[in-house]
Amino acid sequence: MGTLNWTLNNGATYATDCREGSASLLCDGVDDYARVGASGFLGNAFSTKTVALWFKPNTTTGTQTIFDEGGNTKGLAIRINKGALEAAVRDSSVSVSLTVSTPLSKTSWSHVAVSFDNGVFKLYYNGKEVGVVTGSFPSVAAHSDGAGLGASNGQDAFGGSATGNYYGGLIDDVQIYDQVLTRAEIWALGGVIYLAGSANPTDGAGDVPRTMTLSWTAGQYAGSHDVYLGTSFSDVNSAGRTNPMGLLVSQGQTDTTYDPGRLAFGTTYYWRVDEVNAPPDSTIFRGEVWSFTVEPYAYPLATQAIAVTASSVSSPEMSPQKTIDGSGMTGDLHGTAPTDMWLSATSAEPA
């Protein structure tokens, strides 16, 4: 939506402990905060919006405003309130705000996101949807009250009417969108791993035993897994539940291993694991395509590592080395020329 230039107030500063970039906002919990005016997109009316940020509080007690936009008649805010993480959105067309909350006890880095979608208000904590409420107003009108980080900047959507509720701790990577981000996009912002990973065998591995059991680590919110396996990258990459192409070897399994049985010697296989969210969401997250090559039926030996000797040889052109150096070989067939073979020395017939 653009770039905001926040003004630091009352000693608010920066710290090197951060989630993105090289610094985060540091507030002391007494009177520090950052503010910006309501010009531009922070003052515009909205029917869709997403606000996301990282925070690391000194404590989860008391009431501490992390983000505040607008006022107590029109706006959106996120705060810590007595051991809970809360978010509120308010419009002048109604007398109360929509509020969602979840218990909060961690003082390490955490990610919070809120989205407003034509009246549906959701709260995400570390990528997980933890609260949703639907209100009677589909949009929030334009607002003239400024925005704050680390304090309520004047009024706030929780009904506050004065600057205060100072936050103590760190705030980083504040992102504001004029659209509703998908769950996967919010997961990505919060560092949530929602795809299968740690493929075993590793991607591109060679000399894999033909009785190898495939395994992987599950995405954070996966309820089950769809496994695809084949010998064509293009086919494995294109297959899906609606068109499995004969490659969906296991659908909806809960284990993070799959036994394909005996594989073909010397063959390169491609495989993919799609993560399926637990119901009622059941969103399918398409996995990466991995590959591995099965061990060969036999291993060629380097002739330079082998020494061949014999008790006798008829001539230097027909040495015992001819038995291993490939002389006379055409495919699987051997020639009949004497110089392509080893021949022992002959001796005189006994008298």
Contacts in CASP RR format, 6 or more apart in sequence:
PFRMAT RR
TARGET T0000
AUTHOR 0000-0000-0000
METHOD contacts of the structure
MODEL  1
MGTLNWTLNNGATYATDCREGSASLLCDGVDDYARVGASGFLGNAFSTKT
VALWFKPNTTTGTQTIFDEGGNTKGLAIRINKGALEAAVRDSSVSVSLTV
STPLSKTSWSHVAVSFDNGVFKLYYNGKEVGVVTGSFPSVAAHSDGAGLG
ASNGQDAFGGSATGNYYGGLIDDVQIYDQVLTRAEIWALGGVIYLAGSAN
PTDGAGDVPRTMTLSWTAGQYAGSHDVYLGTSFSDVNSAGRTNPMGLLVS
QGQTDTTYDPGRLAFGTTYYWRVDEVNAPPDSTIFRGEVWSFTVEPYAYP
LATQAIAVTASSVSSPEMSPQKTIDGSGMTGDLHGTAPTDMWLSATSAEP
A
1 41 0 8 1.000
1 176 0 8 1.000
1 177 0 8 1.000
1 178 0 8 1.000
2 41 0 8 1.000
4 36 0 8 1.000
4 42 0 8 1.000
4 176 0 8 1.000
5 36 0 8 1.000
6 25 0 8 1.000
6 34 0 8 1.000
6 35 0 8 1.000
6 36 0 8 1.000
6 148 0 8 1.000
6 149 0 8 1.000
7 34 0 8 1.000
7 35 0 8 1.000
7 36 0 8 1.000
8 32 0 8 1.000
8 34 0 8 1.000
9 31 0 8 1.000
9 32 0 8 1.000
9 33 0 8 1.000
9 34 0 8 1.000
9 35 0 8 1.000
10 30 0 8 1.000
10 31 0 8 1.000
10 32 0 8 1.000
10 33 0 8 1.000
11 28 0 8 1.000
11 31 0 8 1.000
11 32 0 8 1.000
12 25 0 8 1.000
12 26 0 8 1.000
12 27 0 8 1.000
12 28 0 8 1.000
12 32 0 8 1.000
12 33 0 8 1.000
12 34 0 8 1.000
12 150 0 8 1.000
13 26 0 8 1.000
13 32 0 8 1.000
14 23 0 8 1.000
14 24 0 8 1.000
14 25 0 8 1.000
14 26 0 8 1.000
15 23 0 8 1.000
15 24 0 8 1.000
15 25 0 8 1.000
15 26 0 8 1.000
15 170 0 8 1.000
16 22 0 8 1.000
16 23 0 8 1.000
17 24 0 8 1.000
17 56 0 8 1.000
17 170 0 8 1.000
18 24 0 8 1.000
18 170 0 8 1.000
18 172 0 8 1.000
18 173 0 8 1.000
19 54 0 8 1.000
19 109 0 8 1.000
19 172 0 8 1.000
19 173 0 8 1.000
20 54 0 8 1.000
20 172 0 8 1.000
20 173 0 8 1.000
24 54 0 8 1.000
24 56 0 8 1.000
24 170 0 8 1.000
24 171 0 8 1.000
24 172 0 8 1.000
25 34 0 8 1.000
25 149 0 8 1.000
25 150 0 8 1.000
25 170 0 8 1.000
25 171 0 8 1.000
25 172 0 8 1.000
26 32 0 8 1.000
26 169 0 8 1.000
26 170 0 8 1.000
27 33 0 8 1.000
27 34 0 8 1.000
27 149 0 8 1.000
27 150 0 8 1.000
27 151 0 8 1.000
27 166 0 8 1.000
27 167 0 8 1.000
27 168 0 8 1.000
27 169 0 8 1.000
27 170 0 8 1.000
27 171 0 8 1.000
28 166 0 8 1.000
28 168 0 8 1.000
28 169 0 8 1.000
29 58 0 8 1.000
29 64 0 8 1.000
29 150 0 8 1.000
29 166 0 8 1.000
29 167 0 8 1.000
29 168 0 8 1.000
29 169 0 8 1.000
30 166 0 8 1.000
31 166 0 8 1.000
32 150 0 8 1.000
32 151 0 8 1.000
32 166 0 8 1.000
32 168 0 8 1.000
33 148 0 8 1.000
33 149 0 8 1.000
33 150 0 8 1.000
33 151 0 8 1.000
33 153 0 8 1.000
33 163 0 8 1.000
33 164 0 8 1.000
33 166 0 8 1.000
33 167 0 8 1.000
34 148 0 8 1.000
34 149 0 8 1.000
34 150 0 8 1.000
35 146 0 8 1.000
35 147 0 8 1.000
35 148 0 8 1.000
35 149 0 8 1.000
35 151 0 8 1.000
35 153 0 8 1.000
36 42 0 8 1.000
36 146 0 8 1.000
36 147 0 8 1.000
36 148 0 8 1.000
37 146 0 8 1.000
37 147 0 8 1.000
38 70 0 8 1.000
38 143 0 8 1.000
38 144 0 8 1.000
38 145 0 8 1.000
38 146 0 8 1.000
38 147 0 8 1.000
41 176 0 8 1.000
41 178 0 8 1.000
42 69 0 8 1.000
42 70 0 8 1.000
42 146 0 8 1.000
42 147 0 8 1.000
42 176 0 8 1.000
43 69 0 8 1.000
43 70 0 8 1.000
43 142 0 8 1.000
43 143 0 8 1.000
43 144 0 8 1.000
43 146 0 8 1.000
44 142 0 8 1.000
44 178 0 8 1.000
45 139 0 8 1.000
45 140 0 8 1.000
45 141 0 8 1.000
45 142 0 8 1.000
46 116 0 8 1.000
46 139 0 8 1.000
46 140 0 8 1.000
46 178 0 8 1.000
47 116 0 8 1.000
47 117 0 8 1.000
47 118 0 8 1.000
47 119 0 8 1.000
47 138 0 8 1.000
47 139 0 8 1.000
47 140 0 8 1.000
48 115 0 8 1.000
48 116 0 8 1.000
48 117 0 8 1.000
48 118 0 8 1.000
48 178 0 8 1.000
48 179 0 8 1.000
48 180 0 8 1.000
49 76 0 8 1.000
49 115 0 8 1.000
49 116 0 8 1.000
49 140 0 8 1.000
49 176 0 8 1.000
49 177 0 8 1.000
49 178 0 8 1.000
49 179 0 8 1.000
49 180 0 8 1.000
50 113 0 8 1.000
50 114 0 8 1.000
50 115 0 8 1.000
50 116 0 8 1.000
50 175 0 8 1.000
50 176 0 8 1.000
50 177 0 8 1.000
50 179 0 8 1.000
50 180 0 8 1.000
50 181 0 8 1.000
50 186 0 8 1.000
51 67 0 8 1.000
51 69 0 8 1.000
51 76 0 8 1.000
51 78 0 8 1.000
51 113 0 8 1.000
51 114 0 8 1.000
51 174 0 8 1.000
51 175 0 8 1.000
51 176 0 8 1.000
51 177 0 8 1.000
52 111 0 8 1.000
52 112 0 8 1.000
52 113 0 8 1.000
52 114 0 8 1.000
52 124 0 8 1.000
52 173 0 8 1.000
52 174 0 8 1.000
52 175 0 8 1.000
52 176 0 8 1.000
52 177 0 8 1.000
52 181 0 8 1.000
52 186 0 8 1.000
52 189 0 8 1.000
52 190 0 8 1.000
53 66 0 8 1.000
53 67 0 8 1.000
53 78 0 8 1.000
53 111 0 8 1.000
53 112 0 8 1.000
53 113 0 8 1.000
53 171 0 8 1.000
53 172 0 8 1.000
53 173 0 8 1.000
53 174 0 8 1.000
53 175 0 8 1.000
54 109 0 8 1.000
54 110 0 8 1.000
54 111 0 8 1.000
54 112 0 8 1.000
54 170 0 8 1.000
54 171 0 8 1.000
54 172 0 8 1.000
54 173 0 8 1.000
54 190 0 8 1.000
55 66 0 8 1.000
55 109 0 8 1.000
55 110 0 8 1.000
55 112 0 8 1.000
55 167 0 8 1.000
55 169 0 8 1.000
55 170 0 8 1.000
55 171 0 8 1.000
55 172 0 8 1.000
56 107 0 8 1.000
56 108 0 8 1.000
56 109 0 8 1.000
56 110 0 8 1.000
56 169 0 8 1.000
56 170 0 8 1.000
56 172 0 8 1.000
57 64 0 8 1.000
57 80 0 8 1.000
57 107 0 8 1.000
57 167 0 8 1.000
57 168 0 8 1.000
57 169 0 8 1.000
58 107 0 8 1.000
58 168 0 8 1.000
58 169 0 8 1.000
59 107 0 8 1.000
59 168 0 8 1.000
60 80 0 8 1.000
60 83 0 8 1.000
60 104 0 8 1.000
60 105 0 8 1.000
60 106 0 8 1.000
60 107 0 8 1.000
61 82 0 8 1.000
61 83 0 8 1.000
62 80 0 8 1.000
62 81 0 8 1.000
62 82 0 8 1.000
62 83 0 8 1.000
63 79 0 8 1.000
63 80 0 8 1.000
63 81 0 8 1.000
63 82 0 8 1.000
63 165 0 8 1.000
64 79 0 8 1.000
64 80 0 8 1.000
64 81 0 8 1.000
64 150 0 8 1.000
64 165 0 8 1.000
64 166 0 8 1.000
64 167 0 8 1.000
64 168 0 8 1.000
65 77 0 8 1.000
65 78 0 8 1.000
65 79 0 8 1.000
65 148 0 8 1.000
65 150 0 8 1.000
65 151 0 8 1.000
65 152 0 8 1.000
65 156 0 8 1.000
65 164 0 8 1.000
65 165 0 8 1.000
65 166 0 8 1.000
65 167 0 8 1.000
66 78 0 8 1.000
66 79 0 8 1.000
66 80 0 8 1.000
66 112 0 8 1.000
66 149 0 8 1.000
66 150 0 8 1.000
66 167 0 8 1.000
66 171 0 8 1.000
67 76 0 8 1.000
67 77 0 8 1.000
67 78 0 8 1.000
67 147 0 8 1.000
67 148 0 8 1.000
67 149 0 8 1.000
67 150 0 8 1.000
67 174 0 8 1.000
68 77 0 8 1.000
68 78 0 8 1.000
68 147 0 8 1.000
68 148 0 8 1.000
68 149 0 8 1.000
68 150 0 8 1.000
68 151 0 8 1.000
68 152 0 8 1.000
68 153 0 8 1.000
68 154 0 8 1.000
68 156 0 8 1.000
68 157 0 8 1.000
69 75 0 8 1.000
69 76 0 8 1.000
69 77 0 8 1.000
69 143 0 8 1.000
69 146 0 8 1.000
69 147 0 8 1.000
69 148 0 8 1.000
69 157 0 8 1.000
70 76 0 8 1.000
70 143 0 8 1.000
70 144 0 8 1.000
70 145 0 8 1.000
70 146 0 8 1.000
70 147 0 8 1.000
70 153 0 8 1.000
70 155 0 8 1.000
70 156 0 8 1.000
70 157 0 8 1.000
71 90 0 8 1.000
71 143 0 8 1.000
71 145 0 8 1.000
71 146 0 8 1.000
71 154 0 8 1.000
71 155 0 8 1.000
71 156 0 8 1.000
71 157 0 8 1.000
71 159 0 8 1.000
71 160 0 8 1.000
72 90 0 8 1.000
72 155 0 8 1.000
72 156 0 8 1.000
72 157 0 8 1.000
72 158 0 8 1.000
72 159 0 8 1.000
72 160 0 8 1.000
72 161 0 8 1.000
73 90 0 8 1.000
73 91 0 8 1.000
73 92 0 8 1.000
73 143 0 8 1.000
73 155 0 8 1.000
74 90 0 8 1.000
74 91 0 8 1.000
74 92 0 8 1.000
74 140 0 8 1.000
74 141 0 8 1.000
74 142 0 8 1.000
74 143 0 8 1.000
74 145 0 8 1.000
75 89 0 8 1.000
75 90 0 8 1.000
75 91 0 8 1.000
75 140 0 8 1.000
75 143 0 8 1.000
75 145 0 8 1.000
75 156 0 8 1.000
75 157 0 8 1.000
76 87 0 8 1.000
76 88 0 8 1.000
76 89 0 8 1.000
76 90 0 8 1.000
76 114 0 8 1.000
76 116 0 8 1.000
76 140 0 8 1.000
76 157 0 8 1.000
77 87 0 8 1.000
77 88 0 8 1.000
77 89 0 8 1.000
77 152 0 8 1.000
77 156 0 8 1.000
77 157 0 8 1.000
77 158 0 8 1.000
78 85 0 8 1.000
78 86 0 8 1.000
78 87 0 8 1.000
78 112 0 8 1.000
78 114 0 8 1.000
79 85 0 8 1.000
79 86 0 8 1.000
79 87 0 8 1.000
79 156 0 8 1.000
79 158 0 8 1.000
79 165 0 8 1.000
79 167 0 8 1.000
80 86 0 8 1.000
80 104 0 8 1.000
80 167 0 8 1.000
81 101 0 8 1.000
83 103 0 8 1.000
83 104 0 8 1.000
83 105 0 8 1.000
84 101 0 8 1.000
84 102 0 8 1.000
84 103 0 8 1.000
84 104 0 8 1.000
85 101 0 8 1.000
85 102 0 8 1.000
85 103 0 8 1.000
85 104 0 8 1.000
85 112 0 8 1.000
85 123 0 8 1.000
85 125 0 8 1.000
86 99 0 8 1.000
86 100 0 8 1.000
86 101 0 8 1.000
86 123 0 8 1.000
86 158 0 8 1.000
87 99 0 8 1.000
87 100 0 8 1.000
87 101 0 8 1.000
87 112 0 8 1.000
87 114 0 8 1.000
87 121 0 8 1.000
87 123 0 8 1.000
88 97 0 8 1.000
88 98 0 8 1.000
88 99 0 8 1.000
88 156 0 8 1.000
88 157 0 8 1.000
88 158 0 8 1.000
88 159 0 8 1.000
89 97 0 8 1.000
89 98 0 8 1.000
89 114 0 8 1.000
89 116 0 8 1.000
89 121 0 8 1.000
89 140 0 8 1.000
89 157 0 8 1.000
90 96 0 8 1.000
90 97 0 8 1.000
90 98 0 8 1.000
90 140 0 8 1.000
90 157 0 8 1.000
90 159 0 8 1.000
91 137 0 8 1.000
91 139 0 8 1.000
91 140 0 8 1.000
91 141 0 8 1.000
92 141 0 8 1.000
93 136 0 8 1.000
93 137 0 8 1.000
93 141 0 8 1.000
94 135 0 8 1.000
94 136 0 8 1.000
94 137 0 8 1.000
97 157 0 8 1.000
97 158 0 8 1.000
97 159 0 8 1.000
98 119 0 8 1.000
98 121 0 8 1.000
98 133 0 8 1.000
98 134 0 8 1.000
98 135 0 8 1.000
99 133 0 8 1.000
99 158 0 8 1.000
100 114 0 8 1.000
100 121 0 8 1.000
100 122 0 8 1.000
100 123 0 8 1.000
100 130 0 8 1.000
100 131 0 8 1.000
100 132 0 8 1.000
100 133 0 8 1.000
101 123 0 8 1.000
101 131 0 8 1.000
102 123 0 8 1.000
102 125 0 8 1.000
102 130 0 8 1.000
102 131 0 8 1.000
104 110 0 8 1.000
104 125 0 8 1.000
109 170 0 8 1.000
110 125 0 8 1.000
110 126 0 8 1.000
111 124 0 8 1.000
111 125 0 8 1.000
111 126 0 8 1.000
111 127 0 8 1.000
111 189 0 8 1.000
111 190 0 8 1.000
111 191 0 8 1.000
112 123 0 8 1.000
112 124 0 8 1.000
112 125 0 8 1.000
113 123 0 8 1.000
113 124 0 8 1.000
113 127 0 8 1.000
113 181 0 8 1.000
113 186 0 8 1.000
113 189 0 8 1.000
113 190 0 8 1.000
114 121 0 8 1.000
114 122 0 8 1.000
114 123 0 8 1.000
114 124 0 8 1.000
115 121 0 8 1.000
115 122 0 8 1.000
115 124 0 8 1.000
115 180 0 8 1.000
115 181 0 8 1.000
115 186 0 8 1.000
116 140 0 8 1.000
116 180 0 8 1.000
117 180 0 8 1.000
118 138 0 8 1.000
118 139 0 8 1.000
119 134 0 8 1.000
119 135 0 8 1.000
119 137 0 8 1.000
119 138 0 8 1.000
119 139 0 8 1.000
120 132 0 8 1.000
120 133 0 8 1.000
120 134 0 8 1.000
120 135 0 8 1.000
121 132 0 8 1.000
121 133 0 8 1.000
121 134 0 8 1.000
121 135 0 8 1.000
122 129 0 8 1.000
122 131 0 8 1.000
122 132 0 8 1.000
123 129 0 8 1.000
123 130 0 8 1.000
123 131 0 8 1.000
123 132 0 8 1.000
124 130 0 8 1.000
124 186 0 8 1.000
126 190 0 8 1.000
126 192 0 8 1.000
127 183 0 8 1.000
127 186 0 8 1.000
127 187 0 8 1.000
127 189 0 8 1.000
127 190 0 8 1.000
127 191 0 8 1.000
127 192 0 8 1.000
128 192 0 8 1.000
128 221 0 8 1.000
129 183 0 8 1.000
145 153 0 8 1.000
145 154 0 8 1.000
145 155 0 8 1.000
146 153 0 8 1.000
146 154 0 8 1.000
147 153 0 8 1.000
149 171 0 8 1.000
149 174 0 8 1.000
150 166 0 8 1.000
150 167 0 8 1.000
150 168 0 8 1.000
150 171 0 8 1.000
151 163 0 8 1.000
151 164 0 8 1.000
151 165 0 8 1.000
151 166 0 8 1.000
151 167 0 8 1.000
152 158 0 8 1.000
152 160 0 8 1.000
152 162 0 8 1.000
152 163 0 8 1.000
152 164 0 8 1.000
152 165 0 8 1.000
153 163 0 8 1.000
154 160 0 8 1.000
154 161 0 8 1.000
154 162 0 8 1.000
154 163 0 8 1.000
154 164 0 8 1.000
155 161 0 8 1.000
155 162 0 8 1.000
156 165 0 8 1.000
173 189 0 8 1.000
175 189 0 8 1.000
181 189 0 8 1.000
183 281 0 8 1.000
183 283 0 8 1.000
184 194 0 8 1.000
184 283 0 8 1.000
184 285 0 8 1.000
187 194 0 8 1.000
187 220 0 8 1.000
187 221 0 8 1.000
192 220 0 8 1.000
192 221 0 8 1.000
193 219 0 8 1.000
193 220 0 8 1.000
194 219 0 8 1.000
194 220 0 8 1.000
194 221 0 8 1.000
194 222 0 8 1.000
194 275 0 8 1.000
194 285 0 8 1.000
195 219 0 8 1.000
195 275 0 8 1.000
195 285 0 8 1.000
195 287 0 8 1.000
195 288 0 8 1.000
196 216 0 8 1.000
196 217 0 8 1.000
196 218 0 8 1.000
196 219 0 8 1.000
196 222 0 8 1.000
196 225 0 8 1.000
196 256 0 8 1.000
196 273 0 8 1.000
196 274 0 8 1.000
196 275 0 8 1.000
196 287 0 8 1.000
196 288 0 8 1.000
197 216 0 8 1.000
197 217 0 8 1.000
197 219 0 8 1.000
197 273 0 8 1.000
197 288 0 8 1.000
198 216 0 8 1.000
198 217 0 8 1.000
199 214 0 8 1.000
199 215 0 8 1.000
199 216 0 8 1.000
199 271 0 8 1.000
199 273 0 8 1.000
199 290 0 8 1.000
200 214 0 8 1.000
200 215 0 8 1.000
200 216 0 8 1.000
201 208 0 8 1.000
201 212 0 8 1.000
201 214 0 8 1.000
201 292 0 8 1.000
202 290 0 8 1.000
202 292 0 8 1.000
203 288 0 8 1.000
203 290 0 8 1.000
203 291 0 8 1.000
203 292 0 8 1.000
204 290 0 8 1.000
204 291 0 8 1.000
204 292 0 8 1.000
204 293 0 8 1.000
205 292 0 8 1.000
205 293 0 8 1.000
206 292 0 8 1.000
206 293 0 8 1.000
206 294 0 8 1.000
206 295 0 8 1.000
207 293 0 8 1.000
207 295 0 8 1.000
207 296 0 8 1.000
208 263 0 8 1.000
208 292 0 8 1.000
208 293 0 8 1.000
208 294 0 8 1.000
208 295 0 8 1.000
209 294 0 8 1.000
209 295 0 8 1.000
210 262 0 8 1.000
210 263 0 8 1.000
210 264 0 8 1.000
210 265 0 8 1.000
210 294 0 8 1.000
210 295 0 8 1.000
211 261 0 8 1.000
211 262 0 8 1.000
211 263 0 8 1.000
212 260 0 8 1.000
212 263 0 8 1.000
212 292 0 8 1.000
212 294 0 8 1.000
213 257 0 8 1.000
213 258 0 8 1.000
213 259 0 8 1.000
213 260 0 8 1.000
214 227 0 8 1.000
214 229 0 8 1.000
214 257 0 8 1.000
214 258 0 8 1.000
214 259 0 8 1.000
214 260 0 8 1.000
214 271 0 8 1.000
215 256 0 8 1.000
215 257 0 8 1.000
215 258 0 8 1.000
216 225 0 8 1.000
216 256 0 8 1.000
216 273 0 8 1.000
217 256 0 8 1.000
218 225 0 8 1.000
218 256 0 8 1.000
218 275 0 8 1.000
219 275 0 8 1.000
219 285 0 8 1.000
221 275 0 8 1.000
221 277 0 8 1.000
221 278 0 8 1.000
222 275 0 8 1.000
222 276 0 8 1.000
222 277 0 8 1.000
222 278 0 8 1.000
222 285 0 8 1.000
223 254 0 8 1.000
223 275 0 8 1.000
223 276 0 8 1.000
223 277 0 8 1.000
223 278 0 8 1.000
224 252 0 8 1.000
224 253 0 8 1.000
224 254 0 8 1.000
224 276 0 8 1.000
224 278 0 8 1.000
225 250 0 8 1.000
225 252 0 8 1.000
225 253 0 8 1.000
225 254 0 8 1.000
225 255 0 8 1.000
225 256 0 8 1.000
225 273 0 8 1.000
225 274 0 8 1.000
225 275 0 8 1.000
225 276 0 8 1.000
226 240 0 8 1.000
226 241 0 8 1.000
226 248 0 8 1.000
226 250 0 8 1.000
226 251 0 8 1.000
226 252 0 8 1.000
226 253 0 8 1.000
226 273 0 8 1.000
226 274 0 8 1.000
226 276 0 8 1.000
226 284 0 8 1.000
227 248 0 8 1.000
227 249 0 8 1.000
227 250 0 8 1.000
227 251 0 8 1.000
227 253 0 8 1.000
227 258 0 8 1.000
227 271 0 8 1.000
227 272 0 8 1.000
227 273 0 8 1.000
228 236 0 8 1.000
228 239 0 8 1.000
228 240 0 8 1.000
228 244 0 8 1.000
228 247 0 8 1.000
228 248 0 8 1.000
228 249 0 8 1.000
228 271 0 8 1.000
228 272 0 8 1.000
228 273 0 8 1.000
228 274 0 8 1.000
229 236 0 8 1.000
229 247 0 8 1.000
229 249 0 8 1.000
229 258 0 8 1.000
229 260 0 8 1.000
229 269 0 8 1.000
229 270 0 8 1.000
229 271 0 8 1.000
230 236 0 8 1.000
230 247 0 8 1.000
230 269 0 8 1.000
230 270 0 8 1.000
230 271 0 8 1.000
231 267 0 8 1.000
231 268 0 8 1.000
231 269 0 8 1.000
231 270 0 8 1.000
232 270 0 8 1.000
233 270 0 8 1.000
233 289 0 8 1.000
233 291 0 8 1.000
235 245 0 8 1.000
235 247 0 8 1.000
235 270 0 8 1.000
236 247 0 8 1.000
236 270 0 8 1.000
236 271 0 8 1.000
236 272 0 8 1.000
236 289 0 8 1.000
237 270 0 8 1.000
237 272 0 8 1.000
237 289 0 8 1.000
238 245 0 8 1.000
239 245 0 8 1.000
239 246 0 8 1.000
239 247 0 8 1.000
239 248 0 8 1.000
239 272 0 8 1.000
240 248 0 8 1.000
240 274 0 8 1.000
241 248 0 8 1.000
241 251 0 8 1.000
241 284 0 8 1.000
249 258 0 8 1.000
249 260 0 8 1.000
250 258 0 8 1.000
252 276 0 8 1.000
260 269 0 8 1.000
263 269 0 8 1.000
263 294 0 8 1.000
264 294 0 8 1.000
265 294 0 8 1.000
265 295 0 8 1.000
265 296 0 8 1.000
265 297 0 8 1.000
266 293 0 8 1.000
266 294 0 8 1.000
266 295 0 8 1.000
266 296 0 8 1.000
266 297 0 8 1.000
267 293 0 8 1.000
267 294 0 8 1.000
268 291 0 8 1.000
268 292 0 8 1.000
268 293 0 8 1.000
268 294 0 8 1.000
269 291 0 8 1.000
269 292 0 8 1.000
269 293 0 8 1.000
269 294 0 8 1.000
270 289 0 8 1.000
270 290 0 8 1.000
270 291 0 8 1.000
271 289 0 8 1.000
271 290 0 8 1.000
271 291 0 8 1.000
271 292 0 8 1.000
272 286 0 8 1.000
272 287 0 8 1.000
272 288 0 8 1.000
272 289 0 8 1.000
272 290 0 8 1.000
273 287 0 8 1.000
274 284 0 8 1.000
274 285 0 8 1.000
274 286 0 8 1.000
274 287 0 8 1.000
275 284 0 8 1.000
275 285 0 8 1.000
275 287 0 8 1.000
276 282 0 8 1.000
276 283 0 8 1.000
276 284 0 8 1.000
276 285 0 8 1.000
277 283 0 8 1.000
277 284 0 8 1.000
277 285 0 8 1.000
301 324 0 8 1.000
303 321 0 8 1.000
303 324 0 8 1.000
303 325 0 8 1.000
303 326 0 8 1.000
306 324 0 8 1.000
308 320 0 8 1.000
308 321 0 8 1.000
308 323 0 8 1.000
308 324 0 8 1.000
309 320 0 8 1.000
310 319 0 8 1.000
310 320 0 8 1.000
310 342 0 8 1.000
310 344 0 8 1.000
311 344 0 8 1.000
312 344 0 8 1.000
312 345 0 8 1.000
313 319 0 8 1.000
313 320 0 8 1.000
313 342 0 8 1.000
313 343 0 8 1.000
313 344 0 8 1.000
313 345 0 8 1.000
314 343 0 8 1.000
314 344 0 8 1.000
314 345 0 8 1.000
314 346 0 8 1.000
315 343 0 8 1.000
317 339 0 8 1.000
318 338 0 8 1.000
318 339 0 8 1.000
318 341 0 8 1.000
318 342 0 8 1.000
318 343 0 8 1.000
319 342 0 8 1.000
320 342 0 8 1.000
321 342 0 8 1.000
322 339 0 8 1.000
322 340 0 8 1.000
322 341 0 8 1.000
322 342 0 8 1.000
323 341 0 8 1.000
323 342 0 8 1.000
327 339 0 8 1.000
327 340 0 8 1.000
327 341 0 8 1.000
328 334 0 8 1.000
328 335 0 8 1.000
328 337 0 8 1.000
328 340 0 8 1.000
329 335 0 8 1.000
334 340 0 8 1.000
END
